[in-house]
Amino acid sequence: MPRFCVNDNAQDNGDHEVHDLSSGTFCLPNPANRVDLGFHADCGSAVAAAGAVLGQVNGCMYCAPACHTS
């Protein structure tokens, strides 16, 4: 089961991006800007958890593309 985080810093459009930490890709936010979301079965569950905390969220287009909407 992958572990996810959300970037505490919003993008210009207001989205906080959810990232799959197991991806190891270049897109992961700086550790100081990560809010740990824990383990989730999929990015949809992680996005829902992040939305409950930060409101406007979106999946990263690189490491959570199934949940990237904008």
Secondary structure, 3 states (H helix, E strand, C coil): CCEEEEECCCCCCCCEEEEEHHHCCCCCCCHHHEEEEEECCCHHHHHHHHHHHHCCEEECCCCCHHHCCC
